Amino acid sequence: MTRRFRRADYGRILIVGTGRAGVAAAEELRRQGFPGDIAMLGAEKEGPYDRPSCSKGILTGHKRPQDTRMPFHDEDLTWYLGRRAVDLDPEAHRVETDTGESFAYDGLVIATGSSPSMPKWAADPGVHMLHNLEHAWTLRRSLRDAERVIIVGGGITGSEVASAVRSMARDCVVIDSKPQVMVRALGEEVGNYVTDVMRDEGVDFRLGHRVRSANRFRQGWVVQLDDGENLTGDVVVATTGGRPDTAWLESTGLDLSNGVACDESLRVIGLDDVVACGAVASWPNLRYGPQPRKAEHWISSLEQGRGAARTLLAEDGDAGPVTVIPRFWTEQWGLRIQVCGELVPDGEVAISEMKRHRRDTARAGVVVGYHRDDRLVGLVSVNAAHAFTSLARAMIATPLPPMQAVPLPLHTEKPQREEVAEPARRRLASVA
């Protein structure tokens, strides 16, 4: 029978990962009164920093690396930076690093986040990534003399990079396989509105296409698309997402099929004295159902870090579920975009325009609500901060039905969408 660890059993807790989730876990451990040693092990040489700044202030020159340092409560932590974890021995309670060092622990927090996922066509080392501070600073130097920038990936990061590039008066091409930008993050409706704004701001799109190859040509690049078109540019940036950083755990036998598999309390399945949090963790967020899922954004990582710390310190392993409402925001193109909850693909969609009949819907303000069983479960707003705040607070304060009542669909067909859902619009407008 596996022995349940108690708070008194831990002399040293090791946190692998010094991003938002790892730092939040350390802060919560101290807040909960943990008196022992907390060791922070991180692959990057820099201390904790504001990662969203990489695609914003760093690129435009408004921030330097030292300006991105993350404010946190340094409660007597021991830092081991510039050391990448390469192996975990759960029996010996040790983590090995690429420097040949070995770090012992009594309790372990896995918060290694994600690593960049480079597509096959980006084999040339000259293709820029934008995953960390070093990448951002390198790209910033390349943008100084660039005239035309090719961005592959129209997600949040790619669109933020495009906004920075256009603010520097550089030409910009955005390539994405979807028909609009940021569809996964913002949904089709808001993605379409933002795409229109970006097009008006001078972005040259190649939507609905994939890259076949990228090759250097003289001092620049030739990027070939799947339809045979060749695009030329001075700089190529791949913002094609990432994957959970779990390579160092492959020898453990853990379920790593979609990140580190955890129970509803973020305790790693199969290891009683280990928890995971942030983009690396996959767990059943019981607010939305029993299926394992990831919540990768800044606020979610913070809340997961706190929840994982409480689970690790729970007496005799008696920890409650960690439930998180995904939410994030981004500012780009003069738009403040805010998201809360889940944008369910099978839900009823209600669109509320702040100033109806204006062509520039996004700049004028719009709120899009996603409903399931007459309950607001997801919310996206553009330039409608007051309405968003009122609706989001109400949604957060209202508990969802038990998870059995809201099973997630294994497969969904194209949802029935209403461009103007009058009853839903009135609901949204009344709260706003």
FIBAMAR-293197 format. One record per residue (C-alpha): x, y, z; residue number from 1; residue in three letters. Coordinates in pm, whole numbers, plus 32768, in hexadecimal, padded with zeros to 4 digits. Each point is the difference from the previous one (the first is absolute). Layout:
N
+------+------+------+-----+-----+
|    x |    y |    z |   n | res |
+------+------+------+-----+-----+
|    X |    Y |    Z | NUM | ala |
...
+------+------+------+-----+-----+
This chain:
432
+------+------+------+-----+-----+
|    x |    y |    z |   n | res |
+------+------+------+-----+-----+
| 8000 | 8000 | 8000 |   1 | met |
| 8089 | 8155 | 7F9C |   2 | thr |
| 8049 | 80DA | 812C |   3 | arg |
| 7F55 | 8152 | 7FFF |   4 | arg |
| 80EF | 8117 | 804B |   5 | phe |
| 7FA2 | 8103 | 80FE |   6 | arg |
| 8071 | 8165 | 801B |   7 | arg |
| 80F4 | 7FA4 | 8117 |   8 | ala |
| 80AD | 7F00 | 7F1E |   9 | asp |
| 8083 | 8105 | 7F0F |  10 | tyr |
| 8152 | 8098 | 8048 |  11 | gly |
| 8043 | 8074 | 7E9D |  12 | arg |
| 7F14 | 8047 | 7EE1 |  13 | ile |
| 8097 | 8019 | 7EA4 |  14 | leu |
| 7F4D | 80CD | 7EF7 |  15 | ile |
| 8071 | 7FB7 | 7E9C |  16 | val |
| 7FA0 | 812F | 7F30 |  17 | gly |
| 8023 | 8170 | 8056 |  18 | thr |
| 7EE0 | 808E | 7F36 |  19 | gly |
| 7EB3 | 8083 | 807C |  20 | arg |
| 7F83 | 7EAD | 807E |  21 | ala |
| 8141 | 7FA2 | 80B6 |  22 | gly |
| 8024 | 8151 | 80AB |  23 | val |
| 7E91 | 7FFF | 8065 |  24 | ala |
| 8032 | 7EA8 | 809D |  25 | ala |
| 812B | 807D | 80C7 |  26 | ala |
| 7F42 | 812F | 807C |  27 | glu |
| 7ED8 | 7F2A | 8067 |  28 | glu |
| 80DE | 7F08 | 80B9 |  29 | leu |
| 807D | 811C | 80DB |  30 | arg |
| 7EA5 | 8091 | 8021 |  31 | arg |
| 7F8A | 7EAF | 8082 |  32 | gln |
| 8115 | 8005 | 8104 |  33 | gly |
| 80F6 | 7F08 | 7F6A |  34 | phe |
| 8146 | 803C | 80C5 |  35 | pro |
| 80F0 | 7F22 | 7F40 |  36 | gly |
| 80E9 | 803A | 7EDC |  37 | asp |
| 7F64 | 805F | 7EB1 |  38 | ile |
| 80EF | 7FCC | 7EDC |  39 | ala |
| 7FB1 | 80A1 | 7EB1 |  40 | met |
| 809B | 7F4B | 7ED6 |  41 | leu |
| 7FEA | 80AE | 7EAE |  42 | gly |
| 808E | 7FC6 | 7EA4 |  43 | ala |
| 801D | 8172 | 7FAD |  44 | glu |
| 8116 | 80D4 | 8091 |  45 | lys |
| 7F16 | 8122 | 8040 |  46 | glu |
| 7F2A | 8009 | 8133 |  47 | gly |
| 7E84 | 800A | 7FE4 |  48 | pro |
| 7F89 | 80F5 | 7EF9 |  49 | tyr |
| 7EC0 | 8074 | 7F59 |  50 | asp |
| 7FF2 | 7F13 | 7ED6 |  51 | arg |
| 7EE8 | 80BD | 7F47 |  52 | pro |
| 80F1 | 8126 | 7FDB |  53 | ser |
| 80CC | 7F2E | 7F0C |  54 | cys |
| 7F07 | 803D | 7EE7 |  55 | ser |
| 7FBB | 8169 | 805D |  56 | lys |
| 80E8 | 80F8 | 80AB |  57 | gly |
| 8143 | 7F46 | 7FBB |  58 | ile |
| 7FC2 | 7FFA | 7E88 |  59 | leu |
| 7FA1 | 816E | 7FE5 |  60 | thr |
| 8120 | 8076 | 80D9 |  61 | gly |
| 7F1F | 808C | 8110 |  62 | his |
| 8090 | 7F01 | 80F4 |  63 | lys |
| 8153 | 7F6B | 803D |  64 | arg |
| 8032 | 7EA7 | 809C |  65 | pro |
| 8031 | 8091 | 815C |  66 | gln |
| 7EAD | 80AE | 7FE3 |  67 | asp |
| 7F49 | 7EB5 | 7FE6 |  68 | thr |
| 8058 | 7F78 | 8156 |  69 | arg |
| 7ED4 | 7F64 | 80A7 |  70 | met |
| 7FA5 | 8095 | 8151 |  71 | pro |
| 7FE5 | 7EEF | 8104 |  72 | phe |
| 8028 | 7FCC | 8174 |  73 | his |
| 815D | 7F76 | 8035 |  74 | asp |
| 7FC2 | 7F3A | 813B |  75 | glu |
| 8158 | 7F6D | 803D |  76 | asp |
| 800C | 7F2A | 7EC5 |  77 | leu |
| 8136 | 7F4C | 7F81 |  78 | thr |
| 8037 | 803B | 7E8C |  79 | trp |
| 80AF | 7F17 | 7F0C |  80 | tyr |
| 7FE9 | 80AA | 7EAC |  81 | leu |
| 8094 | 7F99 | 7EB2 |  82 | gly |
| 7FC8 | 7E90 | 804E |  83 | arg |
| 7F17 | 7F30 | 7F29 |  84 | arg |
| 7F5D | 7ECD | 8097 |  85 | ala |
| 8052 | 7ECB | 7F31 |  86 | val |
| 7F85 | 7EE0 | 80D9 |  87 | asp |
| 7F28 | 7FB0 | 812E |  88 | leu |
| 803D | 7EDA | 80E7 |  89 | asp |
| 7EC1 | 7FEE | 80D2 |  90 | pro |
| 807F | 7EDB | 80CE |  91 | glu |
| 813D | 80B7 | 806C |  92 | ala |
| 7F46 | 814E | 800F |  93 | his |
| 8100 | 80AD | 7F23 |  94 | arg |
| 8000 | 80DD | 7EC9 |  95 | val |
| 812E | 7FF8 | 7F19 |  96 | glu |
| 8067 | 812D | 7F30 |  97 | thr |
| 80CB | 803E | 7EC5 |  98 | asp |
| 8119 | 808A | 80D8 |  99 | thr |
| 8036 | 7EAB | 80A0 | 100 | gly |
| 7F6C | 806F | 814B | 101 | glu |
| 7F00 | 7F3E | 80C7 | 102 | ser |
| 7EF4 | 80A5 | 80D4 | 103 | phe |
| 7F51 | 7F44 | 8117 | 104 | ala |
| 7E9E | 8049 | 8071 | 105 | tyr |
| 7EF6 | 7F92 | 80F3 | 106 | asp |
| 7EE8 | 80A1 | 7F38 | 107 | gly |
| 8011 | 8061 | 7E8F | 108 | leu |
| 7F46 | 8102 | 7F2F | 109 | val |
| 8015 | 7FCF | 7E87 | 110 | ile |
| 7FD0 | 8152 | 7F56 | 111 | ala |
| 80DA | 7FE7 | 7ECA | 112 | thr |
| 7EFA | 8099 | 7F1B | 113 | gly |
| 801F | 7FC6 | 7E8C | 114 | ser |
| 8118 | 7FF1 | 7F03 | 115 | ser |
| 7FE8 | 8097 | 7EA2 | 116 | pro |
| 7F76 | 7F1F | 7EF2 | 117 | ser |
| 80C3 | 8046 | 7EC3 | 118 | met |
| 7F64 | 7F7F | 7EBD | 119 | pro |
| 80CC | 7F2D | 7F10 | 120 | lys |
| 801F | 811A | 7F03 | 121 | trp |
| 80B6 | 80D5 | 8106 | 122 | ala |
| 813B | 7F2A | 8001 | 123 | ala |
| 80DE | 812C | 7FB3 | 124 | asp |
| 8081 | 8095 | 8147 | 125 | pro |
| 7FC2 | 815C | 7F76 | 126 | gly |
| 7E88 | 7FDE | 802F | 127 | val |
| 7FA0 | 80C0 | 8137 | 128 | his |
| 7F38 | 7F6F | 811F | 129 | met |
| 7F62 | 80CF | 8112 | 130 | leu |
| 7FEC | 7F27 | 8133 | 131 | his |
| 80E1 | 80AB | 80FB | 132 | asn |
| 80B8 | 8141 | 804E | 133 | leu |
| 8137 | 7F9C | 7F3E | 134 | glu |
| 7F2E | 7FBA | 7ECA | 135 | his |
| 7F54 | 8152 | 801F | 136 | ala |
| 8145 | 80C1 | 8023 | 137 | trp |
| 8097 | 7F4A | 7ED4 | 138 | thr |
| 7ECD | 804D | 7F2C | 139 | leu |
| 8008 | 816B | 8072 | 140 | arg |
| 815F | 8027 | 7F71 | 141 | arg |
| 7F98 | 7F60 | 7EB7 | 142 | ser |
| 7ED7 | 80EC | 7FDC | 143 | leu |
| 80DC | 8136 | 8004 | 144 | arg |
| 8063 | 7FDE | 7E93 | 145 | asp |
| 7ED9 | 7F37 | 7F81 | 146 | ala |
| 7F0D | 808C | 7F02 | 147 | glu |
| 7F15 | 7ED8 | 7FDC | 148 | arg |
| 7FB2 | 7EFE | 810C | 149 | val |
| 7F54 | 7EB2 | 7FC3 | 150 | ile |
| 7F45 | 7F76 | 812F | 151 | ile |
| 7F8D | 7E97 | 7FF6 | 152 | val |
| 7EE7 | 7FCC | 80F9 | 153 | gly |
| 7ED8 | 80E4 | 803D | 154 | gly |
| 7FC3 | 7FB0 | 816E | 155 | gly |
| 801A | 80F6 | 811D | 156 | ile |
| 817C | 8013 | 7FF6 | 157 | thr |
| 8012 | 801A | 7E85 | 158 | gly |
| 7EFF | 8117 | 7FFE | 159 | ser |
| 80B8 | 80B9 | 8115 | 160 | glu |
| 8143 | 7FE4 | 7F38 | 161 | val |
| 7F4D | 8086 | 7ECD | 162 | ala |
| 7F80 | 8126 | 80CC | 163 | ser |
| 8160 | 804E | 8079 | 164 | ala |
| 808E | 7FE2 | 7EA0 | 165 | val |
| 7EFF | 80EB | 7F67 | 166 | arg |
| 8036 | 80FC | 8119 | 167 | ser |
| 816B | 800B | 7F8B | 168 | met |
| 7F8D | 804E | 7E9C | 169 | ala |
| 8071 | 7EB0 | 7F75 | 170 | arg |
| 7F3A | 7F3D | 7EFF | 171 | asp |
| 7F67 | 7EC5 | 808E | 172 | cys |
| 7F73 | 7EBC | 7F73 | 173 | val |
| 7F3D | 7F12 | 80E1 | 174 | val |
| 7FCE | 7E96 | 7F92 | 175 | ile |
| 7F08 | 7F1C | 80AE | 176 | asp |
| 7F3B | 7ECA | 7FA1 | 177 | ser |
| 7EC2 | 808D | 809B | 178 | lys |
| 7F1A | 80F8 | 7F4C | 179 | pro |
| 8026 | 80FF | 811B | 180 | gln |
| 8108 | 8052 | 8103 | 181 | val |
| 7FEA | 7F87 | 8168 | 182 | met |
| 7ED9 | 7F19 | 7FBD | 183 | val |
| 8069 | 7F08 | 810E | 184 | arg |
| 802A | 810F | 8108 | 185 | ala |
| 7EE7 | 80F0 | 7FA6 | 186 | leu |
| 7F05 | 7F37 | 7F35 | 187 | gly |
| 7F96 | 8037 | 7E9A | 188 | glu |
| 7F33 | 813A | 8038 | 189 | glu |
| 8103 | 80D2 | 80B6 | 190 | val |
| 8115 | 7F69 | 7F2D | 191 | gly |
| 7F51 | 8085 | 7ECC | 192 | asn |
| 7FDA | 815C | 8099 | 193 | tyr |
| 816F | 8011 | 8060 | 194 | val |
| 806C | 7F81 | 7EAA | 195 | thr |
| 7F47 | 8125 | 7F63 | 196 | asp |
| 80B5 | 80F4 | 80E5 | 197 | val |
| 8153 | 7F6A | 7FAE | 198 | met |
| 7FB7 | 8010 | 7E8C | 199 | arg |
| 7FA2 | 816F | 8023 | 200 | asp |
| 814A | 8036 | 80B7 | 201 | glu |
| 80C2 | 7F84 | 7ED3 | 202 | gly |
| 803E | 7E90 | 804E | 203 | val |
| 8022 | 7F2B | 7EC8 | 204 | asp |
| 7F52 | 7EB4 | 8043 | 205 | phe |
| 8023 | 7EA5 | 7F73 | 206 | arg |
| 7EE9 | 7F54 | 80BE | 207 | leu |
| 7F94 | 7E9D | 7FBF | 208 | gly |
| 8161 | 7FA3 | 7F99 | 209 | his |
| 8128 | 7F41 | 808C | 210 | arg |
| 8174 | 802A | 7FCD | 211 | val |
| 80AD | 7EFE | 7F27 | 212 | arg |
| 8166 | 807D | 8024 | 213 | ser |
| 80D3 | 8128 | 8074 | 214 | ala |
| 8156 | 803C | 7F65 | 215 | asn |
| 8103 | 8113 | 8011 | 216 | arg |
| 8026 | 80D1 | 7EC6 | 217 | phe |
| 811F | 80F8 | 7FF1 | 218 | arg |
| 7FC4 | 80D7 | 8134 | 219 | gln |
| 7E98 | 7F97 | 802E | 220 | gly |
| 7F0C | 7EDE | 7FF2 | 221 | trp |
| 7F1A | 7F52 | 7F0C | 222 | val |
| 7ED2 | 7F5A | 80A3 | 223 | val |
| 7F37 | 7F17 | 7F23 | 224 | gln |
| 7E93 | 7FBD | 804D | 225 | leu |
| 7F37 | 7EC6 | 7FC1 | 226 | asp |
| 7F65 | 809C | 7EC8 | 227 | asp |
| 8159 | 8042 | 7F69 | 228 | gly |
| 800D | 8177 | 8049 | 229 | glu |
| 8156 | 8084 | 8066 | 230 | asn |
| 8017 | 8118 | 80FE | 231 | leu |
| 8140 | 80C4 | 803C | 232 | thr |
| 8063 | 80AA | 8144 | 233 | gly |
| 8126 | 806B | 80D5 | 234 | asp |
| 7F96 | 7F4B | 813E | 235 | val |
| 7F2E | 7EC7 | 803C | 236 | val |
| 7F5A | 7FC8 | 8152 | 237 | val |
| 7F5A | 7EB6 | 805E | 238 | ala |
| 7EF5 | 8029 | 810E | 239 | thr |
| 7F6A | 7EA8 | 7FD6 | 240 | thr |
| 7FC9 | 7FB0 | 816F | 241 | gly |
| 80AA | 7F10 | 80EB | 242 | gly |
| 7FE1 | 7EB0 | 80A8 | 243 | arg |
| 8017 | 7FA2 | 8170 | 244 | pro |
| 816B | 7FEB | 8071 | 245 | asp |
| 8000 | 7E97 | 8075 | 246 | thr |
| 8130 | 7F66 | 7F52 | 247 | ala |
| 80BB | 7FED | 814C | 248 | trp |
| 7EEB | 7F25 | 8090 | 249 | leu |
| 7FFD | 7EF2 | 7EF4 | 250 | glu |
| 80B6 | 7EFE | 80D5 | 251 | ser |
| 7F01 | 8015 | 811B | 252 | thr |
| 7EE6 | 7F3F | 7F5B | 253 | gly |
| 7F0D | 811E | 8042 | 254 | leu |
| 7EE3 | 804B | 7F12 | 255 | asp |
| 8091 | 8117 | 7F27 | 256 | leu |
| 7F12 | 7FDF | 7EDA | 257 | ser |
| 7F75 | 815F | 802F | 258 | asn |
| 80E7 | 8098 | 80FF | 259 | gly |
| 802D | 7F74 | 8160 | 260 | val |
| 7EC5 | 7F44 | 805F | 261 | ala |
| 7F79 | 8072 | 8153 | 262 | cys |
| 7ECC | 7FC1 | 80D2 | 263 | asp |
| 7F00 | 810E | 804B | 264 | glu |
| 80E5 | 808D | 8111 | 265 | ser |
| 812D | 8020 | 7F14 | 266 | leu |
| 80B0 | 7EDC | 80AB | 267 | arg |
| 80C7 | 7F40 | 7EFA | 268 | val |
| 7F5A | 7EB0 | 7FC5 | 269 | ile |
| 80E6 | 7EF0 | 8083 | 270 | gly |
| 80DA | 80E2 | 80DA | 271 | leu |
| 7F70 | 8061 | 814F | 272 | asp |
| 8104 | 8108 | 8055 | 273 | asp |
| 7FFF | 80B5 | 7EB0 | 274 | val |
| 7F14 | 8105 | 7F72 | 275 | val |
| 7FFE | 80B5 | 7EB2 | 276 | ala |
| 7F7A | 8151 | 7F91 | 277 | cys |
| 7FFC | 80F1 | 7EDE | 278 | gly |
| 8017 | 7FA9 | 7E8F | 279 | ala |
| 80A4 | 7EB0 | 804D | 280 | val |
| 7EDC | 7F79 | 80CC | 281 | ala |
| 7ED1 | 7F45 | 7F7C | 282 | ser |
| 7EEC | 7FD0 | 80FF | 283 | trp |
| 7E85 | 7FE4 | 801A | 284 | pro |
| 7F8F | 8161 | 804B | 285 | asn |
| 7EBB | 7F9A | 80A6 | 286 | leu |
| 7F66 | 8150 | 7FBB | 287 | arg |
| 7FD7 | 7F8D | 7E99 | 288 | tyr |
| 7FFE | 7E86 | 800C | 289 | gly |
| 80C9 | 7EC5 | 8040 | 290 | pro |
| 80D5 | 8006 | 7EC4 | 291 | gln |
| 816D | 8062 | 8038 | 292 | pro |
| 805C | 8150 | 7F6E | 293 | arg |
| 810C | 810B | 8010 | 294 | lys |
| 7FE4 | 8171 | 805C | 295 | ala |
| 8131 | 80AE | 7F79 | 296 | glu |
| 7FD7 | 8176 | 802F | 297 | his |
| 809F | 80E7 | 8101 | 298 | trp |
| 7EE1 | 801E | 80F9 | 299 | ile |
| 7FAB | 7E8E | 7FEA | 300 | ser |
| 816C | 7FA6 | 8040 | 301 | ser |
| 8004 | 80DC | 8135 | 302 | leu |
| 7EC4 | 7F61 | 808C | 303 | glu |
| 807A | 7EA2 | 7FB1 | 304 | gln |
| 814B | 8046 | 80AE | 305 | gly |
| 7F49 | 8068 | 813A | 306 | arg |
| 7F19 | 7ED4 | 7FF0 | 307 | gly |
| 811E | 7F0B | 7FC9 | 308 | ala |
| 80B8 | 8089 | 812F | 309 | ala |
| 7ECD | 7FD1 | 80DC | 310 | arg |
| 7FD8 | 7E9D | 7F82 | 311 | thr |
| 816A | 7FAE | 804D | 312 | leu |
| 7FD8 | 807A | 8165 | 313 | leu |
| 7EAC | 7F64 | 803E | 314 | ala |
| 7FFE | 7F2C | 8139 | 315 | glu |
| 8004 | 7E8E | 7FA8 | 316 | asp |
| 7FC5 | 8059 | 7E93 | 317 | gly |
| 7E9F | 807D | 8045 | 318 | asp |
| 7FF3 | 8114 | 7EFA | 319 | ala |
| 7ECD | 808A | 7F55 | 320 | gly |
| 7FE5 | 802B | 7E87 | 321 | pro |
| 80B5 | 811E | 7F55 | 322 | val |
| 7F03 | 80B2 | 7F23 | 323 | thr |
| 8069 | 811C | 7F1D | 324 | val |
| 7F37 | 80E7 | 7F21 | 325 | ile |
| 80E2 | 8045 | 7ED4 | 326 | pro |
| 8029 | 8172 | 7FBD | 327 | arg |
| 80FD | 80E0 | 7F57 | 328 | phe |
| 8021 | 8146 | 7F47 | 329 | trp |
| 80D7 | 809B | 7EF1 | 330 | thr |
| 802D | 8160 | 7F7B | 331 | glu |
| 8055 | 8029 | 7E91 | 332 | gln |
| 7F9A | 80DF | 7EDD | 333 | trp |
| 7F64 | 80F4 | 80F5 | 334 | gly |
| 7F15 | 7EEC | 8075 | 335 | leu |
| 7FD5 | 7F7B | 815E | 336 | arg |
| 7F98 | 7E96 | 7FD9 | 337 | ile |
| 7F86 | 7F3F | 8132 | 338 | gln |
| 7F97 | 7E95 | 8024 | 339 | val |
| 7F61 | 7F44 | 8121 | 340 | cys |
| 7F81 | 7E9C | 8017 | 341 | gly |
| 7FE1 | 7EFD | 7EED | 342 | glu |
| 7F9C | 8052 | 7E9C | 343 | leu |
| 7F3D | 7EBF | 7FD2 | 344 | val |
| 7FE8 | 7F99 | 7E91 | 345 | pro |
| 7EA2 | 7F71 | 802D | 346 | asp |
| 7F71 | 8128 | 80BE | 347 | gly |
| 7F0D | 8110 | 7FA1 | 348 | glu |
| 80B8 | 813C | 7F9A | 349 | val |
| 7F74 | 8158 | 8055 | 350 | ala |
| 809E | 813B | 7F6E | 351 | ile |
| 7FCB | 8153 | 809F | 352 | ser |
| 808C | 8130 | 7F4B | 353 | glu |
| 8043 | 8132 | 80D4 | 354 | met |
| 7FB3 | 80E6 | 7ED8 | 355 | lys |
| 7F2B | 7F46 | 7F08 | 356 | arg |
| 801B | 802D | 7E88 | 357 | his |
| 8164 | 8086 | 800A | 358 | arg |
| 80E7 | 7F58 | 7F08 | 359 | arg |
| 8127 | 7FFB | 80F2 | 360 | asp |
| 7F4F | 7F1A | 80F7 | 361 | thr |
| 813A | 7FA9 | 80C3 | 362 | ala |
| 8070 | 8166 | 803C | 363 | arg |
| 7E9F | 806A | 8059 | 364 | ala |
| 7FE7 | 7EE8 | 80FF | 365 | gly |
| 7F67 | 7EA7 | 7FF6 | 366 | val |
| 7FB2 | 7EEC | 80FA | 367 | val |
| 7FCA | 7E97 | 7F97 | 368 | val |
| 7F69 | 7F0A | 80F7 | 369 | gly |
| 8004 | 7E85 | 7FEA | 370 | tyr |
| 7ED8 | 7F52 | 80A3 | 371 | his |
| 7FBA | 7E98 | 8058 | 372 | arg |
| 7EAF | 7F9D | 8093 | 373 | asp |
| 7FA9 | 8172 | 8020 | 374 | asp |
| 8134 | 803A | 80D6 | 375 | arg |
| 8117 | 80F0 | 7F9F | 376 | leu |
| 813E | 7F2E | 7FFF | 377 | val |
| 80E9 | 80CA | 7F21 | 378 | gly |
| 8035 | 816F | 7FB5 | 379 | leu |
| 80D3 | 80CA | 7F0D | 380 | val |
| 8005 | 817A | 7FE8 | 381 | ser |
| 80B7 | 8100 | 7F2F | 382 | val |
| 8013 | 8169 | 8077 | 383 | asn |
| 7EE3 | 7FBF | 80F4 | 384 | ala |
| 80B8 | 7FE3 | 814A | 385 | ala |
| 7EE1 | 8076 | 80DC | 386 | his |
| 7F05 | 7F0E | 7F6C | 387 | ala |
| 80FE | 7EE6 | 800D | 388 | phe |
| 8050 | 803D | 816F | 389 | thr |
| 7E92 | 7FFB | 8067 | 390 | ser |
| 7FB4 | 7EC4 | 7F3F | 391 | leu |
| 813F | 7F4B | 8065 | 392 | ala |
| 7FCA | 8047 | 8171 | 393 | arg |
| 7EA0 | 7F79 | 7FEC | 394 | ala |
| 8076 | 7ECC | 7F46 | 395 | met |
| 8118 | 7FBA | 80F9 | 396 | ile |
| 7F14 | 802E | 8128 | 397 | ala |
| 7EFF | 7F0E | 7F73 | 398 | thr |
| 805C | 7E93 | 8036 | 399 | pro |
| 7FD6 | 7F1B | 7EDA | 400 | leu |
| 7F25 | 7ECA | 801A | 401 | pro |
| 80A1 | 7EBF | 807F | 402 | pro |
| 80F0 | 7F72 | 7F02 | 403 | met |
| 7F12 | 7EE4 | 7FB0 | 404 | gln |
| 7F09 | 8101 | 7F84 | 405 | ala |
| 80F2 | 80A3 | 7F0E | 406 | val |
| 80BE | 7EEA | 7F4F | 407 | pro |
| 80F2 | 8076 | 7EF8 | 408 | leu |
| 7FAF | 7F7D | 7EA4 | 409 | pro |
| 80F1 | 7F07 | 7F6B | 410 | leu |
| 7FA4 | 807C | 7EA6 | 411 | his |
| 7F3D | 812F | 7F95 | 412 | thr |
| 7F77 | 8066 | 7EB2 | 413 | glu |
| 7FF9 | 8165 | 7F83 | 414 | lys |
| 7F39 | 80C2 | 8106 | 415 | pro |
| 7EC9 | 80C1 | 7FAA | 416 | gln |
| 8068 | 816C | 8017 | 417 | arg |
| 7F22 | 812F | 8006 | 418 | glu |
| 809D | 8143 | 7F8B | 419 | glu |
| 7EEF | 80BF | 80B5 | 420 | val |
| 7F6F | 7F3A | 8120 | 421 | ala |
| 7F0F | 80FF | 808C | 422 | glu |
| 7FAA | 7F5A | 814F | 423 | pro |
| 816D | 7FB9 | 803F | 424 | ala |
| 8061 | 8160 | 7F9A | 425 | arg |
| 7F0B | 808E | 80FA | 426 | arg |
| 8094 | 7F23 | 8110 | 427 | arg |
| 815C | 807B | 7FB5 | 428 | leu |
| 7F9A | 816B | 7FE2 | 429 | ala |
| 7F3E | 7FFB | 8146 | 430 | ser |
| 8131 | 7F90 | 80C5 | 431 | val |
| 80E9 | 80ED | 7F49 | 432 | ala |
+------+------+------+-----+-----+
